[in-house]
Amino acid sequence: MTKIIREIRLLTQNTFVIRFDRDDIQFAAGQHLIVGPGGHLNQREYSIYSSEKSDYLEILVKEVLSGNVSPQLKNSRPGDLLEVNGPFGSFRLESYGMLTRKYMFIATGTGISPFHSFVTSYPGIDYTILHGIRDINEAYERETYDPDRYIPCVSRGTNNVYNGRVTDFLPRYNDEPEMQYYICGNNNMIYEVCRILRDKGVPADRIFTEVYF
Ligand SMILES: Cc1cc2nc3c(=O)[nH]c(=O)nc-3n(C[C@H](O)[C@H](O)[C@H](O)COP(=O)(O)OP(=O)(O)OC[C@H]3O[C@@H](n4cnc5c(N)ncnc54)[C@H](O)[C@@H]3O)c2cc1C
């Protein structure tokens, strides 16, 4: 499907949100689209950043400097066309028990995108977000989240926030009965988080993962 870009928000020098027409695309928060610049063959997967309730779609993209698609998306402008397919994927919240369960969302970088969609689609859920970032300016649109529920884990020293990786923070966090863990980002982090959770005795059926690269 071809879509028209309506807005681009630059969040850091290399990370941005692209908003485009939703039309009749139905999705569940957590799913992803396959997106490429109009007129180009290359396309990549991007989690949907926007809410199920919004009448537009948004994706949060980090430019990978030597990449094929993300630099072209960064050079896009409102009015340009996008090629969009989907939605795809099963990284989503079960509706059964959603409002009584506790969730831990663990992300690195733009891996926070599906969690932004969860939180804006289902504002009543009981969540904590651990967001692994290099610098505090990568706490993308953090005002969206309840400040008591959003924990930036910043690897480059900054005052007043936790300095360290999500994998440093997680071992001190007490698992709660029935808490579900959703993990999204790069493969190394996901592997390490799963190991920590396994050591804590969290069963595999409470762990859900989405690997970006
Ligand atoms: C299910 C799924 C959902 C995804 N959702 C998002 C999303 O919401 N936002 C987003 O920015 N990306 C997301 N990605 C990654 C995205 O699909 C692309 O891989 C990324 O944009 C790079 O594409 P490219 O064509 O620019 O680089 P390519 O030419 O494909 O690759 C260049 C190299 O960069 C590596 N790479 C890919 N992503 C990153 C990264 N973030 N940081 C460092 N190195 C990287 C690749 O492994 C590859 O070796 C998702 C991937 C998957 C599988």
Ligand as a Chemical Component Dictionary entry (heavy atoms), coordinates in Angstrom:
data_LIG
# 
_chem_comp.id                   LIG 
_chem_comp.type                 NON-POLYMER 
_chem_comp.pdbx_formal_charge   0 
_chem_comp.three_letter_code    LIG 
# 
loop_
_chem_comp_atom.comp_id 
_chem_comp_atom.atom_id 
_chem_comp_atom.alt_atom_id 
_chem_comp_atom.type_symbol 
_chem_comp_atom.charge 
_chem_comp_atom.model_Cartn_x 
_chem_comp_atom.model_Cartn_y 
_chem_comp_atom.model_Cartn_z 
_chem_comp_atom.pdbx_ordinal 
LIG C1  C1  C 0 10.263 -6.955 13.903 1  
LIG C2  C2  C 0 11.223 -5.786 13.751 2  
LIG C3  C3  C 0 10.825 -4.513 14.139 3  
LIG C4  C4  C 0 11.713 -3.439 14.025 4  
LIG N1  N1  N 0 11.306 -2.204 14.456 5  
LIG C5  C5  C 0 12.166 -1.154 14.381 6  
LIG C6  C6  C 0 11.764 0.132  14.889 7  
LIG O1  O1  O 0 10.644 0.324  15.379 8  
LIG N2  N2  N 0 12.659 1.153  14.772 9  
LIG C7  C7  C 0 13.917 0.972  14.226 10 
LIG O2  O2  O 0 14.678 1.949  14.159 11 
LIG N3  N3  N 0 14.315 -0.235 13.754 12 
LIG C8  C8  C 0 13.468 -1.286 13.812 13 
LIG N4  N4  N 0 13.868 -2.519 13.322 14 
LIG C9  C9  C 0 15.158 -2.597 12.592 15 
LIG C10 C10 C 0 14.902 -2.195 11.124 16 
LIG O3  O3  O 0 14.068 -3.179 10.497 17 
LIG C11 C11 C 0 16.189 -2.093 10.290 18 
LIG O4  O4  O 0 16.988 -3.222 10.505 19 
LIG C12 C12 C 0 16.995 -0.837 10.595 20 
LIG O5  O5  O 0 16.214 0.350  10.368 21 
LIG C13 C13 C 0 18.241 -0.779 9.696  22 
LIG O6  O6  O 0 17.822 -0.843 8.363  23 
LIG P1  P1  P 0 18.763 -0.246 7.216  24 
LIG O7  O7  O 0 18.227 -0.699 5.884  25 
LIG O8  O8  O 0 18.953 1.226  7.383  26 
LIG O9  O9  O 0 20.161 -0.936 7.482  27 
LIG P2  P2  P 0 20.671 -2.297 6.800  28 
LIG O10 O10 O 0 21.282 -1.943 5.509  29 
LIG O11 O11 O 0 19.574 -3.315 6.789  30 
LIG O12 O12 O 0 21.658 -2.844 7.914  31 
LIG C14 C14 C 0 22.812 -2.258 8.377  32 
LIG C15 C15 C 0 23.308 -2.991 9.646  33 
LIG O13 O13 O 0 22.783 -2.318 10.801 34 
LIG C16 C16 C 0 22.325 -3.256 11.778 35 
LIG N5  N5  N 0 21.231 -2.576 12.524 36 
LIG C17 C17 C 0 19.900 -2.644 12.305 37 
LIG N6  N6  N 0 19.222 -1.862 13.177 38 
LIG C18 C18 C 0 20.159 -1.274 13.950 39 
LIG C19 C19 C 0 20.099 -0.349 15.031 40 
LIG N7  N7  N 0 18.934 0.129  15.498 41 
LIG N8  N8  N 0 21.277 0.065  15.576 42 
LIG C20 C20 C 0 22.461 -0.403 15.134 43 
LIG N9  N9  N 0 22.586 -1.295 14.114 44 
LIG C21 C21 C 0 21.463 -1.717 13.524 45 
LIG C22 C22 C 0 21.882 -4.453 10.979 46 
LIG O14 O14 O 0 21.998 -5.624 11.769 47 
LIG C23 C23 C 0 22.880 -4.458 9.807  48 
LIG O15 O15 O 0 24.040 -5.171 10.175 49 
LIG C24 C24 C 0 13.017 -3.621 13.457 50 
LIG C25 C25 C 0 13.402 -4.907 13.042 51 
LIG C26 C26 C 0 12.534 -5.975 13.200 52 
LIG C27 C27 C 0 12.986 -7.353 12.754 53 
# 
loop_
_chem_comp_bond.comp_id 
_chem_comp_bond.atom_id_1 
_chem_comp_bond.atom_id_2 
_chem_comp_bond.value_order 
_chem_comp_bond.pdbx_ordinal 
LIG C1  C2  SING 1  
LIG C2  C3  SING 2  
LIG C2  C26 DOUB 3  
LIG C3  C4  DOUB 4  
LIG C4  N1  SING 5  
LIG C4  C24 SING 6  
LIG N1  C5  DOUB 7  
LIG C5  C6  SING 8  
LIG C5  C8  SING 9  
LIG C6  O1  DOUB 10 
LIG C6  N2  SING 11 
LIG N2  C7  SING 12 
LIG C7  O2  DOUB 13 
LIG C7  N3  SING 14 
LIG N3  C8  DOUB 15 
LIG C8  N4  SING 16 
LIG N4  C9  SING 17 
LIG N4  C24 SING 18 
LIG C9  C10 SING 19 
LIG C10 O3  SING 20 
LIG C10 C11 SING 21 
LIG C11 O4  SING 22 
LIG C11 C12 SING 23 
LIG C12 O5  SING 24 
LIG C12 C13 SING 25 
LIG C13 O6  SING 26 
LIG O6  P1  SING 27 
LIG P1  O7  DOUB 28 
LIG P1  O8  SING 29 
LIG P1  O9  SING 30 
LIG O9  P2  SING 31 
LIG P2  O10 DOUB 32 
LIG P2  O11 SING 33 
LIG P2  O12 SING 34 
LIG O12 C14 SING 35 
LIG C14 C15 SING 36 
LIG C15 O13 SING 37 
LIG C15 C23 SING 38 
LIG O13 C16 SING 39 
LIG C16 N5  SING 40 
LIG C16 C22 SING 41 
LIG N5  C17 SING 42 
LIG N5  C21 SING 43 
LIG C17 N6  DOUB 44 
LIG N6  C18 SING 45 
LIG C18 C19 SING 46 
LIG C18 C21 DOUB 47 
LIG C19 N7  SING 48 
LIG C19 N8  DOUB 49 
LIG N8  C20 SING 50 
LIG C20 N9  DOUB 51 
LIG N9  C21 SING 52 
LIG C22 O14 SING 53 
LIG C22 C23 SING 54 
LIG C23 O15 SING 55 
LIG C24 C25 DOUB 56 
LIG C25 C26 SING 57 
LIG C26 C27 SING 58 
# 
